[in-house]
């Protein structure tokens, strides 16, 4: 279980990279207001934080409950709440992806812009 906790801690450290990539994605949406982009970024950060925090707490209780039926009975409902929190965070991220996908599809593609982007690479 210590390995699982280490893996979750590694995911927490990768959070900044995920947020940066998400911010880059938002910046590519030209027709979206900056206020909306800022709100979406905050929703994404909060969802990541909630999911990772709940994951750490769940893993901690799982290690304490493994092979101990008394602890499992005591912590079972709390562990269930942590799983629900992780699921809700995942749902928030999926909903955010749907919103961004709709905006991305509605952006008008400019041929000159495409050539500029190709030329930069």
C-alpha positions in Angstrom: 0.0 0.0 0.0 2.9 2.4 0.6 3.5 2.1 -3.2 0.0 3.2 -3.8 0.4 6.3 -1.7 3.7 7.1 -3.5 1.9 6.8 -6.8 -0.8 9.2 -5.6 1.8 11.6 -4.4 3.4 11.5 -7.9 0.1 12.3 -9.4 -0.2 15.3 -7.2 3.2 16.6 -8.4 2.0 16.1 -12.0 -1.0 18.3 -11.3 0.9 21.5 -12.3 1.7 20.0 -15.7 -1.9 19.0 -16.2 -3.1 22.5 -15.3 -0.5 24.1 -17.7 -1.6 21.8 -20.6 -5.3 22.6 -19.8 -4.5 26.3 -19.8 -2.8 25.9 -23.2 -5.9 24.2 -24.5 -8.1 27.1 -23.2 -5.8 29.6 -24.8 -6.3 28.0 -28.2 -10.0 28.7 -28.0 -10.1 32.1 -29.6 -13.9 32.7 -29.5 -14.2 32.2 -25.7 -14.1 35.0 -23.2 -11.2 35.2 -20.8 -13.6 35.2 -17.8 -15.0 31.9 -19.0 -11.5 30.4 -19.5 -10.5 31.5 -16.0 -13.6 29.9 -14.5 -13.0 26.7 -16.5 -9.4 26.6 -15.3 -10.5 27.0 -11.7 -13.1 24.3 -12.1 -10.5 22.0 -13.5 -8.0 22.8 -10.7 -10.6 22.2 -8.0 -11.7 18.9 -9.6 -8.1 17.7 -9.7 -7.5 18.8 -6.1 -10.7 17.1 -4.9 -10.0 13.9 -6.7 -6.4 13.7 -5.6 -7.2 14.6 -2.0 -10.0 12.0 -1.8 -7.7 9.5 -3.4 -5.0 10.0 -0.8 -7.5 9.8 2.1 -9.2 6.7 0.6 -5.8 5.0 0.2 -4.9 5.8 3.8 -8.1 4.3 5.1 -7.8 1.3 2.8 -4.4 0.5 4.2 -5.8 0.7 7.7 -8.8 -1.5 6.8 -7.2 -4.2 4.8 -7.4 -7.5 6.7 -9.1 -5.8 9.7 -12.9 -6.3 9.7 -13.4 -3.9 12.6 -11.6 -1.1 10.8 -13.4 -1.9 7.6 -16.8 -1.7 9.3 -15.7 1.6 11.0 -14.3 3.2 7.9 -16.4 1.7 5.1 -18.9 4.5 4.9 -16.2 7.1 4.9 -14.3 5.3 2.2 -17.5 5.2 0.2 -17.8 9.0 0.5 -14.3 9.4 -0.8 -15.1 7.3 -3.8 -18.2 9.4 -4.4 -16.1 12.5 -4.3 -13.6 11.1 -6.8 -16.5 10.1 -9.1 -18.0 13.6 -8.9 -14.7 15.2 -9.7 -14.3 12.9 -12.7 -17.8 13.9 -13.8 -16.9 17.6 -13.5 -13.9 17.1 -15.7 -16.0 15.2 -18.2 -18.6 17.9 -18.3 -15.9 20.5 -18.7 -14.5 18.5 -21.6 -17.9 18.5 -23.2 -18.3 22.3 -22.9 -14.8 22.9 -24.3 -15.5 20.5 -27.2 -18.7 22.4 -28.1 -16.8 25.7 -28.1 -13.9 24.2 -30.1 -16.3 22.8 -32.7 -18.0 26.2 -33.1 -14.7 28.1 -33.6 -14.3 29.2 -37.2 -11.2 27.8 -38.9 -9.2 30.4 -40.6 -6.9 29.0 -43.3 -4.3 31.7 -42.7 -4.2 30.8 -39.0 -3.7 27.1 -39.8 -0.8 28.0 -42.1 0.8 30.2 -39.4 0.5 27.3 -36.9 2.0 24.8 -39.3 4.9 27.2 -40.1 5.7 27.6 -36.4 6.4 23.9 -36.0 
